[in-house]
Amino acid sequence: MTPGRELRHSCVTPCVNSVGFKLPSPIFPDGIRGVSSTKEGSVPDSGQILYETSEKIATITLNRPEKLNAMSRSLLNDLEVAFEQAKSDPSVKVVLLKGSGRSFCAGYDLAPDDWILTQYGADFEGPVNAVQDREDVTEILEYWLRLWKFPKPIVAEVQGACLSGAGELLAMADLVVAAENARFGHPAGRDLGIPVTLSFWPILIGMRKTKELLLTAKLIDGIEAERIGLVNQVVPAEELTSAAMAMAADVARTAEVGLRVSKLATNRWFENMGLIASTYSTADLDTFFHQSDSYIGFFKTVREQGMHAALEERAKKFG
């Protein structure tokens, strides 16, 4: 067994945007775990992220349909570049975020080569190094907080699976249109950890529903998601694309200053109530979860029998 994996990203310093506000440099300046991203202002040509603009709307599409758009370190790097391009393009007022194929996003990729942390649990006979893990998890949190501060409205279009880590991506959207048959939840909460942002569930759906979804790892459909306030609008699957585009187009009709000020004012209400501090606390608690017997046991099965066997064992245990 290898003792661990080298952390190859470097520290970052603040940069200043075009209107004078200090913003963080790219969270993964050399790519997550050393995977290089493209130069600033250039949407990557890896094919993992599709980018197009039309009528003041930038459409950013997760494009790993063969893996249900699971988020790898390279996909997150490419996604960051795409959002940077949308931010710097004065013709773009709104971003429409979607996933290709039958699912929006299945969460973080569990494959070793696409694992977003520097330590892969199956490489260790015991727990991962807690200090290193805390650094990694905090870095992922700060990636999401960077997207939280994205100045233009984000409308998400959700079909199929939107699970575990995908909930964190969804939390960064300002408005969500979902298909009736979309599925939301955090199945990894049974044994692997909690979302570092808790997917903003406490502020979106309240304490009781947050606890219900975390403690039972149950999945809910788009209809229930709308009922509890997780999404704004739910439509039949065949109407999803047109409904999401219609919402984005409606938002784009608002004056640009109105969009930016309204988003910032609303976000600051929740920041003033402790949102940012709470996410850092949650990230720390997630690293405790990674020291647990259930986390170690899952990756022990991965090491000895493979990922498929580990997922089958989880399904038998938890349903």
C-alpha positions as CSV (number, residue, x, y, z in Angstrom):
1,M,0.0,0.0,0.0
2,T,1.2,3.5,-0.7
3,P,1.4,5.7,2.4
4,G,-0.5,8.5,0.6
5,R,-0.5,10.7,-2.4
6,E,1.5,13.9,-2.8
7,L,-0.3,17.2,-2.6
8,R,0.7,19.1,-5.6
9,H,-1.3,22.2,-5.6
10,S,0.2,25.5,-4.3
11,C,-1.0,28.3,-2.1
12,V,-2.9,31.1,-3.8
13,T,-3.1,34.8,-3.3
14,P,-6.0,37.2,-3.9
15,C,-6.6,38.8,-7.3
16,V,-8.7,41.9,-8.2
17,N,-11.5,41.8,-10.7
18,S,-12.5,44.4,-13.2
19,V,-14.6,46.4,-10.7
20,G,-12.0,46.4,-8.0
21,F,-13.3,43.7,-5.6
22,K,-10.8,41.2,-4.3
23,L,-11.6,37.7,-5.4
24,P,-9.6,34.5,-4.8
25,S,-7.3,33.2,-7.4
26,P,-8.4,29.9,-9.0
27,I,-8.8,27.4,-6.2
28,F,-6.8,24.8,-8.1
29,P,-4.2,26.9,-9.9
30,D,-2.4,23.8,-11.2
31,G,-5.5,21.7,-11.4
32,I,-6.9,19.5,-8.6
33,R,-4.2,17.1,-7.6
34,G,-1.9,18.5,-10.2
35,V,-4.1,18.2,-13.3
36,S,-3.4,21.3,-15.4
37,S,-6.3,23.5,-16.6
38,T,-6.3,25.6,-19.7
39,K,-5.2,29.3,-19.8
40,E,-7.5,31.9,-18.4
41,G,-10.4,32.9,-20.7
42,S,-10.2,29.7,-22.8
43,V,-13.0,27.1,-22.4
44,P,-11.2,23.7,-22.3
45,D,-11.5,21.5,-25.3
46,S,-11.5,18.2,-23.3
47,G,-15.1,17.8,-24.1
48,Q,-16.1,17.4,-20.4
49,I,-17.7,20.8,-20.4
50,L,-19.7,22.3,-23.3
51,Y,-20.0,26.1,-23.5
52,E,-22.2,28.2,-25.8
53,T,-23.8,31.6,-25.6
54,S,-27.1,32.9,-27.1
55,E,-29.4,35.8,-26.3
56,K,-27.5,36.9,-23.2
57,I,-27.4,33.4,-21.8
58,A,-24.3,31.2,-21.4
59,T,-25.1,27.5,-21.3
60,I,-22.6,25.4,-19.5
61,T,-23.1,21.6,-19.8
62,L,-21.5,18.9,-17.8
63,N,-20.6,16.3,-20.5
64,R,-19.6,13.0,-19.1
65,P,-22.9,11.2,-19.8
66,E,-21.2,7.7,-19.7
67,K,-20.5,8.4,-16.0
68,L,-23.7,10.3,-15.4
69,N,-21.6,13.5,-15.3
70,A,-19.8,12.4,-12.2
71,M,-17.4,15.2,-11.1
72,S,-13.7,14.4,-11.5
73,R,-10.9,16.8,-10.6
74,S,-10.4,17.6,-14.3
75,L,-14.1,18.3,-14.8
76,L,-14.1,20.7,-11.9
77,N,-11.1,22.5,-13.3
78,D,-12.8,22.8,-16.7
79,L,-16.0,24.0,-15.0
80,E,-14.2,26.7,-13.2
81,V,-12.7,28.0,-16.5
82,A,-16.1,28.0,-18.1
83,F,-17.6,30.0,-15.3
84,E,-14.7,32.5,-15.5
85,Q,-15.4,33.0,-19.2
86,A,-19.1,33.6,-18.5
87,K,-18.2,36.1,-15.8
88,S,-15.8,38.1,-18.0
89,D,-18.1,38.1,-21.1
90,P,-20.1,41.4,-21.0
91,S,-22.8,39.9,-23.3
92,V,-23.7,37.2,-20.7
93,K,-26.3,38.1,-18.1
94,V,-27.3,34.6,-17.0
95,V,-25.8,31.1,-16.9
96,L,-27.9,28.0,-17.6
97,L,-26.2,25.0,-16.0
98,K,-27.2,21.5,-17.2
99,G,-25.9,18.0,-17.7
100,S,-25.9,15.9,-20.9
101,G,-27.6,12.5,-21.1
102,R,-30.0,11.1,-18.7
103,S,-28.7,12.7,-15.5
104,F,-27.7,16.1,-14.2
105,C,-24.9,14.7,-12.1
106,A,-24.3,11.6,-10.0
107,G,-22.0,13.3,-7.6
108,Y,-18.2,13.0,-7.1
109,D,-16.4,10.4,-9.2
110,L,-15.4,7.4,-7.0
111,A,-12.7,6.0,-9.3
112,P,-9.2,6.3,-8.0
113,D,-7.8,8.2,-11.0
114,D,-10.7,10.7,-10.8
115,W,-10.9,11.1,-7.0
116,I,-10.9,14.7,-6.0
117,L,-8.9,14.4,-2.8
118,T,-5.2,13.7,-2.6
119,Q,-5.7,10.6,-0.4
120,Y,-7.7,7.7,-1.8
121,G,-9.1,5.6,1.0
122,A,-8.3,2.2,-0.7
123,D,-4.6,3.1,-0.5
124,F,-4.6,2.9,3.3
125,E,-5.1,-0.1,5.5
126,G,-6.3,2.3,8.2
127,P,-7.6,5.8,8.2
128,V,-6.3,8.5,5.9
129,N,-4.1,11.2,7.3
130,A,-6.5,13.6,9.1
131,V,-4.4,16.7,8.8
132,Q,-4.0,16.3,5.0
133,D,-7.6,15.4,4.6
134,R,-8.7,18.5,6.4
135,E,-6.7,20.6,4.0
136,D,-8.2,18.8,1.0
137,V,-11.7,19.0,2.2
138,T,-11.3,22.7,3.0
139,E,-10.0,23.3,-0.5
140,I,-13.0,21.7,-2.0
141,L,-15.2,23.8,0.2
142,E,-13.5,27.0,-1.0
143,Y,-14.0,25.9,-4.6
144,W,-17.8,25.8,-4.0
145,L,-17.6,29.2,-2.1
146,R,-16.0,30.7,-5.1
147,L,-18.9,29.6,-7.2
148,W,-21.3,30.9,-4.5
149,K,-19.8,34.3,-5.1
150,F,-20.2,34.1,-8.9
151,P,-21.8,37.5,-9.6
152,K,-24.4,36.5,-12.3
153,P,-27.5,34.5,-11.8
154,I,-27.2,30.7,-12.3
155,V,-30.3,28.7,-13.4
156,A,-29.9,24.9,-13.1
157,E,-31.7,22.4,-15.3
158,V,-32.0,19.0,-13.5
159,Q,-33.0,15.7,-14.9
160,G,-32.3,12.2,-13.6
161,A,-29.8,11.8,-10.7
162,C,-28.7,14.8,-8.7
163,L,-26.9,13.0,-5.8
164,S,-24.4,13.6,-3.1
165,G,-21.7,16.0,-4.3
166,A,-24.0,17.1,-7.1
167,G,-26.2,18.7,-4.4
168,E,-23.3,21.0,-3.7
169,L,-23.1,22.1,-7.3
170,L,-26.9,22.6,-7.2
171,A,-26.6,24.6,-4.1
172,M,-24.6,27.2,-5.9
173,A,-27.4,27.8,-8.4
174,D,-29.8,30.7,-7.8
175,L,-32.8,29.1,-9.4
176,V,-33.6,25.4,-10.2
177,V,-36.0,23.9,-12.8
178,A,-36.3,20.1,-12.3
179,A,-38.0,17.2,-14.1
180,E,-40.7,15.4,-12.2
181,N,-38.5,12.2,-12.3
182,A,-35.3,13.9,-11.1
183,R,-33.8,12.3,-8.0
184,F,-32.2,14.2,-5.1
185,G,-30.4,13.0,-2.0
186,H,-27.1,12.0,-0.4
187,P,-26.7,8.2,-0.4
188,A,-23.1,8.5,0.6
189,G,-24.3,9.8,4.0
190,R,-24.8,6.2,5.1
191,D,-21.0,5.5,5.3
192,L,-18.7,7.9,3.5
193,G,-19.3,11.5,4.7
194,I,-21.4,14.6,4.6
195,P,-21.4,17.3,1.9
196,V,-19.0,20.0,2.9
197,T,-21.7,22.6,2.3
198,L,-24.5,20.4,3.5
199,S,-25.8,21.3,0.0
200,F,-27.2,24.4,1.8
201,W,-30.1,22.2,2.8
202,P,-30.5,23.8,6.3
203,I,-31.3,27.2,4.6
204,L,-33.2,25.8,1.6
205,I,-35.4,23.1,3.2
206,G,-35.1,23.6,6.9
207,M,-33.8,21.6,9.9
208,R,-36.2,18.7,9.9
209,K,-36.1,17.9,6.2
210,T,-32.3,18.3,6.3
211,K,-32.0,15.8,9.1
212,E,-34.4,13.4,7.4
213,L,-32.4,13.4,4.1
214,L,-29.1,13.0,5.9
215,L,-30.1,10.5,8.6
216,T,-32.0,8.2,6.2
217,A,-30.1,8.9,3.0
218,K,-33.5,8.6,1.2
219,L,-34.0,10.0,-2.3
220,I,-36.8,12.3,-3.3
221,D,-38.2,13.1,-6.7
222,G,-38.7,16.5,-8.4
223,I,-42.2,16.8,-7.2
224,E,-41.2,16.4,-3.5
225,A,-38.2,18.6,-4.1
226,E,-40.4,21.5,-5.2
227,R,-42.8,20.9,-2.4
228,I,-40.1,21.3,0.3
229,G,-38.4,24.2,-1.5
230,L,-35.3,22.5,-2.9
231,V,-36.2,23.6,-6.4
232,N,-38.2,26.4,-7.9
233,Q,-40.2,24.7,-10.6
234,V,-40.9,21.1,-11.5
235,V,-42.2,20.1,-15.0
236,P,-42.7,16.8,-17.0
237,A,-39.3,15.6,-18.3
238,E,-40.3,16.4,-21.9
239,E,-40.8,20.0,-21.0
240,L,-37.6,20.5,-19.0
241,T,-35.4,22.0,-21.6
242,S,-37.9,24.6,-22.7
243,A,-38.9,25.5,-19.2
244,A,-35.4,26.0,-18.0
245,M,-34.5,28.1,-21.0
246,A,-37.7,30.1,-20.5
247,M,-36.7,30.9,-16.8
248,A,-33.2,31.9,-17.9
249,A,-34.6,34.1,-20.6
250,D,-37.0,35.8,-18.2
251,V,-34.1,36.5,-15.7
252,A,-32.1,37.9,-18.6
253,R,-34.7,40.6,-19.2
254,T,-33.9,42.3,-15.9
255,A,-31.3,45.1,-15.9
256,E,-27.8,43.8,-15.2
257,V,-27.3,45.9,-12.2
258,G,-30.6,44.6,-10.8
259,L,-29.5,41.0,-11.2
260,R,-26.1,41.6,-9.6
261,V,-27.4,43.7,-6.7
262,S,-30.4,41.4,-6.0
263,K,-28.2,38.3,-5.9
264,L,-25.6,39.9,-3.7
265,A,-28.1,41.4,-1.3
266,T,-29.9,38.0,-0.9
267,N,-26.6,36.1,-0.5
268,R,-25.4,38.5,2.2
269,W,-28.5,38.0,4.3
270,F,-27.6,34.3,4.6
271,E,-23.9,35.1,5.1
272,N,-24.8,37.4,7.9
273,M,-26.7,34.6,9.5
274,G,-23.5,32.5,9.6
275,L,-23.6,30.5,6.3
276,I,-19.9,30.7,5.5
277,A,-18.8,29.9,9.1
278,S,-21.2,27.0,9.2
279,T,-19.8,25.5,6.0
280,Y,-16.2,25.6,7.4
281,S,-17.5,23.8,10.5
282,T,-19.2,21.2,8.3
283,A,-16.0,20.6,6.3
284,D,-14.2,19.9,9.6
285,L,-16.8,17.5,10.6
286,D,-16.6,15.7,7.3
287,T,-13.0,14.9,8.0
288,F,-14.0,13.3,11.2
289,F,-16.4,11.1,9.2
290,H,-13.5,10.1,7.0
291,Q,-11.8,8.6,10.1
292,S,-14.8,6.3,10.8
293,D,-15.0,2.5,10.6
294,S,-17.7,2.8,7.9
295,Y,-15.4,4.9,5.7
296,I,-12.4,2.6,6.3
297,G,-14.5,-0.5,5.8
298,F,-15.9,0.7,2.4
299,F,-12.5,1.4,1.0
300,K,-11.2,-1.9,2.5
301,T,-13.7,-3.6,0.3
302,V,-12.7,-1.5,-2.7
303,R,-9.0,-2.4,-2.1
304,E,-9.7,-6.1,-1.8
305,Q,-12.6,-6.7,-4.1
306,G,-13.1,-3.6,-6.2
307,M,-15.6,-0.7,-6.4
308,H,-18.4,-2.8,-7.8
309,A,-18.3,-5.2,-4.9
310,A,-18.2,-2.3,-2.4
311,L,-21.2,-0.7,-3.9
312,E,-23.1,-4.0,-4.0
313,E,-22.2,-4.6,-0.3
314,R,-23.5,-1.1,0.5
315,A,-26.7,-1.7,-1.4
316,K,-27.3,-5.0,0.6
317,K,-26.7,-3.3,3.9
318,F,-28.6,-0.1,3.3
319,G,-31.0,-0.8,0.5
